[in-house]
Amino acid sequence: MRTQFTPASPITPALAISIALVALYNGRFWSEMIAAMFSGSAGDTFFLASLFALLVFLHTIFLLLIPGKRAFQLIVSVLFVVAALSSYSADTYGVRIDREMVHNLIETDHREVRALLSPRLALYLLGLGIIPALLVWRLNPQRVGVGRQLRSRALFIVGALALSAVMVFGSFSRYAEFAREHRSLRYLLSPASAVAGTVGYIRDRLPEEGDAGIMEVAGPSTRLAHAASDKPLLMFLVIGETARSRDFQLGGYARETNPELAKTTGVFYFSQVSSCGTSTAVSLPCMFSALSREESSVAKRARTPNLLDSLSGAGLTVEWYDNNSGGKKVNDRVKTVSYPGDPRDPTLCDAESCMDEILLTGLDERLRALDNDAVLVFHEMGNHGPAYYRRYPKRFEVFTPVCRTNQFKECSDEAIRNAYDNAVLYTDHNLARQIELLKSVSQRFDTVLIYISDHGESLGENGLYLHGAPLSLAPDEQTRVPFVLWMSPGYQQRFRLAGDCLAAQLGKAFRHENLYHTVLASMDVRNAAFRPALDMLAPCRTPG
C-alpha cells in the first residue's frame, strides 16, 4: 500500500511547502542578502529572520488561496519544477528571472536547450523538482467542512498579515534600505520571480484597446531618386549574437580579437552603443522596430511593420540568412534561408548547428544575380553560450586554455574568457570575408556593411554569467554592444561622408533604436516613421 500523508489541516502542508521553497531553493538570494545586509548586529539578524518569516507567510497565503486539493497539487507540483530550474540558473550562472527572461526562455529552441543540459541540471530537476512534486500527490488532508476550512484559512491569513506588519515595522529602516538599494535581489527569489515574470509576459502580449492586426505606423516607404550614373546600393546587415563591445579590439580591448578588421580600410567602430534588451527574443524585434523601447511593448512591436517591411515596401530586395534560432518574427515577410544543422557541409555543420562561415556559402553566386538595391541580413550564431568553444573552428583557438563545458563552475574565468574571445576572433574573420565579397562587386554596386550585436554577455563579473538580466539592472557587459561600419569608396563618395566627420561620431552614445533610421538613410529610403535625428550618420551625410 502506498504511503499517504494525511495532515489534519490544509495549513500544515502549505506552511511546510513554503518553508521548503524559501529555505532550499533560494541559496543565491540568501547569500547575496547576507553579503549586502548583514554586518553581525542583532538588528541585522532580526531583519533577516523577519524577512525569512515574511516570505514564508506570503508563500503560504498564496497556497491557501488555491481552491481544491487537485488544483493545489497541480500548482504546487509546477512550482517545485519551476523553482528547481530557476534555482539552478541562479546558483550556476547568477541569472535573475524577470518577464524578459521568461520571454527568452519561452522562445528558446531545442538546440539552445541542449546547450544548457548537464548532470548538474538533471540533479536539480530530479532532487528539487520532480521528487518533491511527486510527494505532493501523496498528500491526502483530512476532510473537514467547508465552513471550518474557510475559517481556519482566514484566521491564518489575517494573523500572518498582522505579524508581517509588526515585523516590517520593527525593522522598517532595513526594509527601506533593501527596497531602495538592493531591490534587484528580488529577481533571485525562487519561484516567485518566475511566476511574476510569467504574469508580466502574458500581460505584455494582451492586445491594447483598438490595436488589432498589424498596425501601420510608418506609411508607405519610397526610394529617393538616383542620379543616372548611380549604381544600385547593396548592404550586408550582420546581426551578431551575444557579442559584447568590451572584448572587441576595435574598441580598445588589449587582445587582438579583430586583427583582420583592424587592417581593413574603410572600417569605423562605434564604441558606445547600447542594446534595448539583454536577450535575443527582446532585442531583435526592438532593434528592427521604428518604435523605441519606451514607447512600445514586445507585443506592439510584433504587430508593427519593421525595418525589413519598410525596405521591401520601397522595392528593395530583402533577404534573411539565419544561422541562429530564427528571427523572432522579424523576418516573417521576407525571403529566409536557414542553415542550423545543415548536413550538406559536414566541415561546418553537425546535427545541431553550423559555424557562421555557412552564411557565406554560395553568397558570391547570389550577388551575381542581384541587379537592384538590396539588403541581405545575416543572423549569426556568434558567441552563443555557454558552449563558446563550439562557436569556432579549431584553427581559431588562439587564446588558451579554453573552457570545454557548459558548467562554468568547472572552469576558471580565464578559460571562459579565452573561449569567448576565440569566438569573437572568428566573427572578425567572417566579417572581413564579407567585406571582401562586397569589394568584389564594387564595379556594380555601392556597398556598405553594418554589424551590430543583439546583446552582450557576462563572463563572471560580479558573479554573473550569460545574459538576460533585467535591463534596468543589467551590467554594461550585457548591454554595451559592438557596432562596425564599413563603406566602399564609391559609397562614401556618393553620400559625401567625410572620414573626419565620421570619426567624431564614433564615441557618441547610440542605442539599438538608431538602427532603423540609420539603415533607411543608408539605403536612400524614407517614410513617415523616419527620424533624421536618429540616423547615426546624419551629421556627416549629404546625398550626392
C-alpha positions in Angstrom: 0.0 0.0 0.0 1.4 3.3 -1.0 2.2 5.8 1.8 0.0 8.8 2.1 0.4 12.0 4.2 -2.8 12.9 6.0 -2.4 16.3 7.7 -5.2 17.4 9.9 -5.3 20.9 8.4 -4.5 22.3 4.9 -2.5 24.9 6.6 0.2 22.4 7.7 1.2 21.3 4.2 1.0 24.8 2.8 3.3 26.1 5.6 5.7 23.2 5.2 6.0 23.6 1.4 6.5 27.4 1.9 9.3 26.8 4.3 11.0 24.4 2.0 10.7 26.7 -1.0 12.1 29.7 0.9 14.9 27.8 2.6 16.0 25.2 0.0 15.5 27.0 -3.4 16.9 30.4 -2.7 20.6 29.8 -1.8 21.8 32.6 -4.2 19.3 35.0 -2.8 20.2 34.4 0.8 23.9 34.5 0.2 23.6 37.9 -1.6 21.3 39.2 1.0 23.7 38.3 3.8 26.6 39.9 1.9 24.6 43.1 1.3 22.6 43.5 4.6 24.3 41.6 7.4 27.1 43.1 9.4 26.8 40.9 12.5 24.5 43.1 14.6 21.4 41.9 16.4 19.3 44.3 14.3 20.6 42.7 11.1 19.9 39.2 12.5 16.3 40.2 13.3 15.8 41.7 9.9 17.0 38.6 8.0 14.9 36.4 10.3 11.8 38.5 9.8 12.4 38.6 6.1 12.5 34.7 6.1 9.3 34.6 8.0 7.7 37.2 5.8 8.5 35.3 2.7 7.2 32.1 4.2 3.9 33.8 5.2 3.4 35.3 1.7 4.0 31.9 0.1 1.7 30.2 2.5 -1.1 32.8 1.9 -0.7 32.2 -1.9 -1.0 28.4 -1.4 -4.0 28.7 0.9 -5.9 30.7 -1.8 -5.8 27.8 -4.2 -9.2 26.1 -4.2 -9.5 22.3 -4.1 -7.0 19.5 -3.4 -6.3 18.6 -7.1 -5.7 22.3 -8.1 -3.4 22.6 -5.1 -1.4 19.5 -6.0 -1.1 20.5 -9.7 0.0 24.1 -9.0 2.5 23.1 -6.2 4.0 20.5 -8.5 4.6 23.0 -11.2 6.0 25.4 -8.6 8.5 22.8 -7.4 9.8 22.2 -11.0 9.9 25.9 -11.8 11.7 26.6 -8.5 14.2 23.9 -9.2 15.1 25.3 -12.7 15.3 28.9 -11.5 17.3 27.9 -8.5 19.7 26.1 -10.9 20.0 29.2 -13.1 20.7 31.5 -10.1 23.2 29.1 -8.4 25.1 28.2 -11.6 25.1 31.4 -13.7 23.7 34.1 -11.3 20.8 34.5 -13.7 17.9 36.7 -12.5 14.4 36.0 -13.7 12.0 38.7 -14.9 9.5 38.9 -17.7 12.1 39.4 -20.4 13.9 36.3 -19.2 10.6 34.4 -19.3 10.1 35.7 -22.9 13.6 34.4 -23.8 13.0 31.0 -22.2 9.6 30.5 -23.9 11.1 31.3 -27.3 14.2 29.1 -26.8 14.6 26.4 -29.4 15.7 22.8 -28.9 19.3 23.5 -29.8 19.6 26.2 -27.2 18.1 23.8 -24.6 20.6 21.1 -25.5 23.5 23.5 -25.0 22.4 24.0 -21.4 21.9 20.3 -20.5 24.2 18.9 -17.8 24.3 16.3 -15.0 24.1 19.2 -12.5 20.9 20.4 -14.1 19.5 16.9 -14.0 20.2 16.6 -10.3 18.5 19.9 -9.6 15.5 18.9 -11.7 15.2 15.5 -10.1 16.1 16.3 -6.5 14.4 19.7 -6.1 11.7 19.4 -8.8 10.4 16.0 -9.7 10.7 14.2 -6.4 9.0 16.9 -4.3 6.3 17.2 -7.0 5.6 13.5 -6.8 5.4 13.7 -3.0 2.8 16.4 -3.2 0.5 13.9 -4.9 0.7 11.7 -1.8 -0.9 14.5 0.3 -4.4 13.5 1.4 -5.6 16.1 4.0 -8.4 15.0 6.4 -11.8 16.0 5.2 -13.3 19.0 7.1 -16.3 21.1 6.5 -16.1 24.0 4.0 -17.0 26.5 6.7 -14.4 25.3 9.1 -11.8 25.2 6.4 -12.5 28.7 5.3 -12.4 30.0 8.9 -9.0 28.3 9.6 -7.6 29.7 6.4 -8.9 33.2 7.0 -7.6 33.2 10.6 -4.1 32.2 9.4 -4.1 34.8 6.6 -5.2 37.6 9.0 -2.7 36.5 11.6 0.1 36.2 9.1 -0.6 39.6 7.7 -0.7 41.2 11.1 2.5 39.5 12.2 4.2 40.5 9.0 3.2 44.1 9.5 4.7 44.0 13.0 8.0 42.6 11.7 8.3 45.1 8.9 7.5 48.0 11.3 10.1 46.6 13.8 12.9 46.7 11.2 11.5 49.4 8.9 14.8 51.1 8.2 16.4 47.9 7.0 13.4 47.1 4.8 13.6 50.6 3.4 17.3 50.1 2.7 16.6 46.8 1.0 13.8 48.3 -1.2 16.0 51.4 -2.0 19.4 49.8 -2.6 19.1 46.1 -3.1 15.7 45.6 -4.7 17.3 43.8 -7.7 17.8 40.8 -5.4 14.1 40.1 -5.7 14.7 38.7 -9.1 16.6 35.9 -7.4 13.6 34.7 -5.4 12.5 31.3 -6.5 9.9 30.5 -7.7 8.3 34.0 -7.0 10.3 35.8 -9.6 9.5 33.2 -12.3 5.8 33.4 -11.5 5.8 37.2 -11.6 7.8 37.2 -14.8 5.3 34.9 -16.4 2.4 37.1 -15.4 4.2 40.1 -16.9 5.0 38.2 -20.1 1.3 37.3 -20.6 0.2 40.8 -19.8 2.6 42.3 -22.3 1.0 40.2 -25.0 -2.5 41.2 -24.5 -3.6 43.5 -27.3 -4.2 47.1 -26.4 -7.6 48.6 -27.0 -8.2 49.4 -30.7 -4.9 47.7 -31.5 -5.9 44.7 -33.7 -3.8 43.3 -36.5 -0.6 44.7 -37.9 -0.5 48.4 -37.2 0.7 50.8 -39.9 2.9 53.5 -38.2 5.4 54.1 -41.0 3.2 54.6 -44.0 4.4 53.8 -47.5 8.2 53.7 -48.0 9.8 55.3 -51.0 13.3 55.4 -52.5 15.0 58.7 -53.2 15.6 59.2 -56.9 19.0 58.0 -58.1 21.2 60.0 -60.4 21.6 58.4 -63.8 25.2 57.4 -63.0 24.4 56.0 -59.6 24.9 52.3 -59.1 22.5 50.2 -57.0 23.1 50.1 -53.3 24.0 46.9 -51.6 24.1 46.4 -47.8 25.1 43.5 -45.7 23.4 43.9 -42.3 25.1 41.4 -39.9 23.4 40.7 -36.6 25.8 39.3 -34.1 24.8 37.0 -31.2 25.9 37.7 -27.6 28.9 39.8 -28.6 29.9 42.5 -26.2 31.8 45.6 -27.0 34.3 45.1 -24.2 36.0 42.2 -26.0 36.4 43.9 -29.3 40.0 45.1 -30.2 38.5 47.9 -32.3 37.1 49.4 -29.1 40.4 49.3 -27.2 40.5 45.7 -25.9 44.1 44.7 -25.3 43.8 41.4 -27.0 43.9 41.1 -30.8 40.4 39.9 -31.3 39.8 41.9 -34.5 43.2 41.5 -36.4 41.6 41.4 -39.9 39.1 44.2 -39.4 41.9 46.4 -37.8 43.8 46.1 -41.1 40.8 46.8 -43.3 40.4 50.3 -44.7 37.0 51.9 -44.5 36.1 50.3 -41.1 34.6 52.5 -38.4 33.8 51.3 -34.9 31.1 52.9 -32.7 32.1 52.2 -29.1 29.1 53.5 -27.1 26.1 51.6 -28.5 23.6 50.1 -26.0 21.1 47.3 -26.6 17.4 47.6 -25.9 17.3 44.2 -24.3 19.5 41.5 -22.8 18.1 38.6 -24.8 17.6 37.8 -28.4 13.8 37.5 -28.0 13.6 41.1 -26.8 16.4 42.8 -28.6 15.8 41.5 -32.1 12.3 42.9 -32.6 13.3 46.1 -30.8 16.3 46.9 -33.0 14.3 46.4 -36.2 11.4 48.5 -35.0 10.6 52.1 -35.7 9.2 52.3 -32.1 11.5 52.9 -29.2 11.7 50.6 -26.2 10.0 53.2 -24.0 7.0 53.8 -26.3 6.1 50.2 -27.1 5.8 46.7 -25.8 7.1 43.5 -27.3 3.6 42.7 -28.5 3.1 46.1 -30.1 6.3 45.9 -32.0 5.3 42.4 -33.2 2.2 44.0 -34.8 4.0 46.9 -36.3 5.8 46.9 -39.7 9.5 46.7 -39.1 12.7 47.7 -40.9 12.6 44.8 -43.3 9.0 45.6 -44.2 9.9 49.2 -44.8 12.8 48.3 -47.1 10.9 45.7 -49.1 7.9 48.1 -49.3 10.2 50.6 -51.1 11.0 47.9 -53.7 14.4 46.8 -52.4 15.4 43.1 -52.4 15.5 42.0 -48.8 16.7 38.6 -47.7 17.3 37.0 -44.3 20.0 34.3 -43.9 19.7 32.6 -40.5 22.3 30.6 -38.6 20.7 31.1 -35.2 17.3 30.3 -33.6 15.2 32.3 -36.1 14.3 35.9 -36.5 11.7 36.2 -33.7 9.1 37.0 -36.4 11.2 40.0 -37.7 11.8 38.1 -41.0 8.3 36.6 -41.4 7.5 38.6 -44.5 10.8 38.4 -46.4 12.7 35.6 -48.1 14.5 33.5 -45.5 17.3 30.9 -45.8 18.1 28.9 -42.6 21.2 26.8 -42.0 21.2 25.3 -38.5 22.1 21.6 -38.6 22.6 21.7 -42.4 24.0 18.3 -43.3 25.3 19.4 -46.7 28.5 20.8 -45.4 30.0 18.5 -42.7 33.1 20.7 -42.4 31.0 23.5 -41.0 27.9 21.8 -39.6 26.9 18.9 -37.3 23.5 17.6 -36.5 22.7 20.6 -34.2 24.4 23.7 -35.6 26.7 25.3 -38.1 29.7 27.6 -37.9 28.9 31.1 -39.2 31.0 30.6 -42.3 28.0 28.7 -43.6 26.4 32.1 -44.2 29.0 32.8 -46.9 28.2 29.6 -48.8 27.0 30.4 -52.3 26.9 34.1 -51.5 29.1 35.2 -54.4 26.7 33.4 -56.8 23.7 35.2 -55.2 25.4 38.6 -55.6 25.9 37.9 -59.3 22.2 37.6 -59.7 21.3 40.9 -58.0 20.7 43.9 -60.1 18.9 46.4 -57.9 19.1 47.9 -54.4 19.3 45.1 -51.9 19.8 44.5 -48.1 21.0 41.0 -47.1 20.6 40.3 -43.4 22.9 37.7 -41.8 21.8 36.4 -38.3 24.9 34.8 -36.8 25.4 32.1 -34.2 28.2 34.4 -33.0 29.1 33.9 -29.3 26.1 32.0 -28.3 26.8 30.4 -24.9 27.5 28.7 -22.6 29.4 26.4 -25.0 31.6 29.2 -26.6 34.2 26.6 -27.6 31.7 25.2 -30.1 31.3 28.5 -32.0 34.6 28.5 -33.9 36.8 26.0 -35.8 39.9 24.7 -34.2 42.2 26.9 -36.2 40.8 30.0 -34.4 41.6 28.6 -30.9 44.3 31.3 -30.4 43.6 32.1 -26.7 44.2 29.1 -24.4 43.3 27.2 -22.3 39.6 27.2 -23.1 36.6 26.1 -21.1 35.1 23.0 -22.8 31.9 22.6 -20.8 28.7 24.4 -20.2 29.3 24.2 -16.5 31.3 27.3 -15.7 31.9 26.2 -12.1 34.3 23.6 -13.6 36.4 26.3 -15.4 38.4 29.3 -14.5 37.2 32.7 -15.6 40.3 32.9 -17.8 39.4 29.7 -19.6 35.8 31.0 -20.1 37.1 34.3 -21.4 39.5 32.6 -23.8 36.8 30.5 -25.4 34.6 33.6 -25.7 37.4 35.7 -27.3 38.2 32.9 -29.8 34.6 33.2 -31.0 35.0 37.0 -31.4 38.1 36.3 -33.4 36.1 34.0 -35.7 33.4 36.7 -36.1 36.2 39.1 -37.1 37.3 36.7 -39.8 33.8 36.2 -41.2 33.2 40.0 -41.3 36.4 40.5 -43.2 35.4 37.9 -45.7 32.0 39.6 -46.2 33.8 42.9 -46.8 36.0 41.2 -49.4 32.9 40.0 -51.2 31.4 43.5 -51.2 34.7 44.8 -52.6 34.5 42.2 -55.4 31.2 43.7 -56.6 32.2 47.4 -56.3 32.1 47.8 -60.0 28.4 47.1 -60.0 27.2 48.3 -56.6 28.0 51.0 -54.0 28.3 48.8 -50.9 28.1 49.1 -47.1 28.3 46.7 -44.2 26.8 47.2 -40.7 27.5 44.7 -37.9 25.7 45.0 -34.6 25.1 42.5 -31.8 21.7 41.8 -30.2 23.1 42.0 -26.6 26.3 41.4 -24.6 27.4 38.7 -22.1 28.6 38.4 -18.5 31.7 36.3 -18.1 31.9 36.1 -14.3 32.0 39.8 -13.5 30.3 40.2 -10.1 29.4 36.5 -10.1 27.2 36.8 -13.2 27.4 34.7 -16.3 25.5 34.6 -19.6 22.8 37.3 -20.2 19.1 38.0 -19.6 19.4 40.3 -16.6 16.6 42.8 -16.1 17.5 45.7 -18.4 17.2 48.3 -15.7 19.8 46.4 -13.6 21.9 44.8 -16.3 25.7 45.5 -16.2 27.4 47.1 -19.1 28.8 43.7 -20.2 25.3 42.7 -21.1 24.1 45.9 -22.7 27.1 47.5 -24.4 27.4 46.0 -27.9 29.8 46.4 -30.8 28.8 48.3 -33.9 31.0 48.1 -37.0 30.5 50.1 -40.2 32.4 49.6 -43.5 31.8 51.5 -46.7 33.2 51.2 -50.1 35.0 54.3 -51.5 32.1 54.7 -54.0 29.5 54.6 -51.3 31.4 57.0 -49.1 31.9 59.4 -52.0 28.2 59.1 -53.1 27.0 60.3 -49.7 29.9 62.7 -49.2 30.7 61.0 -45.9 34.0 62.6 -44.7 36.2 60.4 -42.6 37.0 63.1 -40.1 33.3 63.8 -39.5 32.6 60.0 -39.1 35.5 59.8 -36.6 33.8 62.4 -34.5 30.7 60.3 -34.2 32.4 57.1 -33.0 32.4 57.9 -29.3 28.9 59.3 -29.1 26.1 57.3 -27.3 23.7 55.5 -29.5 21.1 52.7 -29.0 19.6 49.8 -30.9 16.7 52.2 -31.7 19.1 54.1 -34.0 19.4 51.2 -36.4 16.1 51.5 -38.1 16.7 55.1 -39.1 20.4 54.6 -39.9 19.7 51.8 -42.3 16.8 53.6 -44.0 19.0 56.7 -44.6 21.9 54.4 -45.7 19.7 52.9 -48.4 18.1 56.2 -49.5 14.6 55.1 -48.2 12.2 57.4 -46.5 8.8 57.0 -44.8 6.7 58.7 -42.2 8.4 56.9 -39.3 11.9 58.0 -40.4 13.5 60.5 -38.0 16.7 62.1 -39.3 17.9 62.9 -35.8 18.2 59.2 -35.0 20.3 58.5 -38.1 23.8 57.8 -36.6 25.5 59.3 -39.7 23.1 62.3 -40.2 25.7 64.9 -39.3 28.0 63.6 -42.0 25.5 62.5 -44.6 24.9 64.7 -47.7 23.4 62.8 -50.7 25.3 63.4 -53.9 
